[in-house]
């Protein structure tokens, strides 16, 4: 009986130590495993459509040159205009002073011919030019047109030389 009791105590101690080891392993596992969180952020840009912006650049000054009684017509001047906005535009030139008589006879055209057929110039205020928006990554889109002063239909008499005669042209640009 002593022996049975001794074996029982040994088995009991063994089971207790086995249980403590199990508890210790669970404790160690509990310390090895952990939870934590992380916040992830991103900025999604260029999804909002840009605000439409109309902008142009034209030369500050153009000299037509000399006209005489013989010619009454200037050479055509090639002029560049830039679309600096972010939309397709239509540009129409007008005289700032609508009572201006000489420069009322300014004529414009986009190109001189199409398929060897001459394009008829149009009078200031009646002519418009369409310009596409700049390509992505570009600051502007440049196009050219022709301008000419043609006084052959001018019905008033020019009695003396007029030197340095000037007028301002305003270029109205509108989104298409």
C-alpha positions as a Python dict, from the first residue, in 0.01 Angstrom:
ca = {
    (1, 'X'): (0, 0, 0),
    (2, 'X'): (286, 227, 66),
    (3, 'X'): (408, 154, -276),
    (4, 'X'): (69, 234, -434),
    (5, 'X'): (51, 554, -239),
    (6, 'X'): (402, 645, -346),
    (7, 'X'): (321, 567, -710),
    (8, 'X'): (4, 771, -685),
    (9, 'X'): (196, 1065, -541),
    (10, 'X'): (458, 1035, -816),
    (11, 'X'): (186, 1020, -1082),
    (12, 'X'): (11, 1313, -916),
    (13, 'X'): (332, 1519, -908),
    (14, 'X'): (399, 1420, -1268),
    (15, 'X'): (52, 1532, -1375),
    (16, 'X'): (86, 1859, -1182),
    (17, 'X'): (424, 1932, -1341),
    (18, 'X'): (282, 1838, -1680),
    (19, 'X'): (-6, 2078, -1621),
    (20, 'X'): (231, 2355, -1509),
    (21, 'X'): (440, 2295, -1823),
    (22, 'X'): (125, 2316, -2034),
    (23, 'X'): (23, 2635, -1861),
    (24, 'X'): (373, 2772, -1911),
    (25, 'X'): (363, 2688, -2280),
    (26, 'X'): (28, 2857, -2314),
    (27, 'X'): (166, 3157, -2132),
    (28, 'X'): (470, 3168, -2361),
    (29, 'X'): (246, 3136, -2667),
    (30, 'X'): (26, 3415, -2536),
    (31, 'X'): (333, 3640, -2509),
    (32, 'X'): (454, 3545, -2859),
    (33, 'X'): (122, 3625, -3030),
    (34, 'X'): (4, 3986, -3031),
    (35, 'X'): (-239, 4214, -3217),
    (36, 'X'): (-182, 4569, -3339),
    (37, 'X'): (-330, 4792, -3611),
    (38, 'X'): (-188, 5019, -3880),
    (39, 'X'): (-367, 5295, -4074),
    (40, 'X'): (-295, 5310, -4447),
    (41, 'X'): (-348, 5637, -4635),
    (42, 'X'): (-333, 5734, -5004),
    (43, 'X'): (-400, 6055, -5198),
    (44, 'X'): (-583, 5993, -5525),
    (45, 'X'): (-514, 6301, -5738),
    (46, 'X'): (-612, 6427, -6083),
    (47, 'X'): (-957, 6265, -6066),
    (48, 'X'): (-1141, 6594, -6027),
    (49, 'X'): (-1188, 6754, -6368),
    (50, 'X'): (-985, 7075, -6396),
    (51, 'X'): (-1169, 7403, -6382),
    (52, 'X'): (-1209, 7522, -6743),
    (53, 'X'): (-963, 7800, -6813),
    (54, 'X'): (-950, 8015, -7127),
    (55, 'X'): (-623, 8192, -7200),
    (56, 'X'): (-444, 8327, -7508),
    (57, 'X'): (-123, 8505, -7599),
    (58, 'X'): (-89, 8730, -7904),
    (59, 'X'): (200, 8954, -8014),
    (60, 'X'): (208, 9294, -7844),
    (61, 'X'): (254, 9480, -8169),
    (62, 'X'): (255, 9414, -8544),
    (63, 'X'): (370, 9660, -8808),
    (64, 'X'): (175, 9645, -9134),
    (65, 'X'): (440, 9847, -9317),
    (66, 'X'): (383, 10112, -9584),
    (67, 'X'): (76, 10138, -9806),
    (68, 'X'): (68, 10369, -10104),
    (69, 'X'): (-198, 10498, -10342),
    (70, 'X'): (-78, 10238, -10592),
    (71, 'X'): (-119, 9928, -10380),
    (72, 'X'): (-370, 10017, -10107),
    (73, 'X'): (-306, 9665, -9985),
    (74, 'X'): (-40, 9538, -9742),
    (75, 'X'): (140, 9209, -9761),
    (76, 'X'): (-18, 8938, -9550),
    (77, 'X'): (145, 8911, -9210),
    (78, 'X'): (183, 8568, -9055),
    (79, 'X'): (82, 8595, -8690),
    (80, 'X'): (105, 8334, -8415),
    (81, 'X'): (-143, 8297, -8133),
    (82, 'X'): (-113, 8062, -7834),
    (83, 'X'): (-393, 7884, -7651),
    (84, 'X'): (-262, 7887, -7291),
    (85, 'X'): (-582, 7755, -7135),
    (86, 'X'): (-704, 7400, -7083),
    (87, 'X'): (-1003, 7397, -7320),
    (88, 'X'): (-1061, 7422, -7694),
    (89, 'X'): (-1134, 7783, -7788),
    (90, 'X'): (-1268, 8006, -8061),
    (91, 'X'): (-1091, 8341, -8104),
    (92, 'X'): (-1242, 8645, -8278),
    (93, 'X'): (-1052, 8973, -8329),
    (94, 'X'): (-1236, 9307, -8295),
    (95, 'X'): (-1130, 9669, -8306),
    (96, 'X'): (-1122, 9812, -7956),
    (97, 'X'): (-1240, 10145, -8100),
    (98, 'X'): (-1536, 10060, -8324),
    (99, 'X'): (-1520, 10406, -8484),
    (100, 'X'): (-1170, 10339, -8623),
    (101, 'X'): (-1193, 10384, -9003),
    (102, 'X'): (-859, 10264, -9145),
    (103, 'X'): (-817, 9938, -8954),
    (104, 'X'): (-1180, 9850, -9015),
    (105, 'X'): (-1035, 9709, -9336),
    (106, 'X'): (-821, 9445, -9168),
    (107, 'X'): (-876, 9099, -9313),
    (108, 'X'): (-791, 8759, -9169),
    (109, 'X'): (-764, 8401, -9285),
    (110, 'X'): (-634, 8080, -9134),
    (111, 'X'): (-452, 7969, -9447),
    (112, 'X'): (-407, 8105, -9796),
    (113, 'X'): (-526, 7803, -9997),
    (114, 'X'): (-693, 7464, -9963),
    (115, 'X'): (-619, 7217, -10243),
    (116, 'X'): (-474, 7504, -10451),
    (117, 'X'): (-799, 7701, -10414),
    (118, 'X'): (-749, 8044, -10253),
    (119, 'X'): (-934, 8109, -9930),
    (120, 'X'): (-1111, 8444, -9923),
    (121, 'X'): (-1002, 8661, -9627),
    (122, 'X'): (-1274, 8782, -9388),
    (123, 'X'): (-1310, 9126, -9238),
    (124, 'X'): (-1221, 9192, -8875),
    (125, 'X'): (-1512, 9102, -8647),
    (126, 'X'): (-1648, 8846, -8895),
    (127, 'X'): (-1362, 8598, -8877),
    (128, 'X'): (-1292, 8343, -8602),
    (129, 'X'): (-1015, 8096, -8542),
    (130, 'X'): (-1056, 7766, -8357),
    (131, 'X'): (-763, 7646, -8147),
    (132, 'X'): (-750, 7313, -7967),
    (133, 'X'): (-633, 7295, -7607),
    (134, 'X'): (-266, 7216, -7543),
    (135, 'X'): (-167, 6851, -7526),
    (136, 'X'): (-121, 6708, -7177),
    (137, 'X'): (208, 6826, -7034),
    (138, 'X'): (230, 7120, -7277),
    (139, 'X'): (190, 7483, -7166),
    (140, 'X'): (29, 7608, -7488),
    (141, 'X'): (-81, 7523, -7842),
    (142, 'X'): (51, 7756, -8111),
    (143, 'X'): (-135, 7822, -8436),
    (144, 'X'): (-84, 8081, -8705),
    (145, 'X'): (-308, 8294, -8925),
    (146, 'X'): (-270, 8571, -9182),
    (147, 'X'): (-366, 8935, -9143),
    (148, 'X'): (-375, 9199, -9416),
    (149, 'X'): (-482, 9562, -9439),
    (150, 'X'): (-674, 9608, -9763),
    (151, 'X'): (-792, 9962, -9837),
    (152, 'X'): (-901, 9899, -10197),
    (153, 'X'): (-1266, 9941, -10089),
    (154, 'X'): (-1196, 10236, -9858),
    (155, 'X'): (-1435, 10505, -9978),
    (156, 'X'): (-1290, 10814, -9807),
    (157, 'X'): (-1016, 11027, -9953),
    (158, 'X'): (-677, 11022, -9783),
    (159, 'X'): (-556, 11379, -9840),
    (160, 'X'): (-210, 11352, -9687),
    (161, 'X'): (40, 11101, -9553),
    (162, 'X'): (-57, 10946, -9220),
    (163, 'X'): (246, 10820, -9030),
    (164, 'X'): (235, 10587, -8731),
    (165, 'X'): (-142, 10537, -8740),
    (166, 'X'): (-236, 10280, -8475),
    (167, 'X'): (-534, 10090, -8348),
    (168, 'X'): (-581, 9827, -8081),
    (169, 'X'): (-728, 9490, -8163),
    (170, 'X'): (-887, 9287, -7889),
    (171, 'X'): (-894, 8910, -7932),
    (172, 'X'): (-1197, 8756, -7765),
    (173, 'X'): (-1144, 8392, -7676),
    (174, 'X'): (-1435, 8170, -7579),
    (175, 'X'): (-1447, 7805, -7480),
    (176, 'X'): (-1599, 7585, -7749),
}
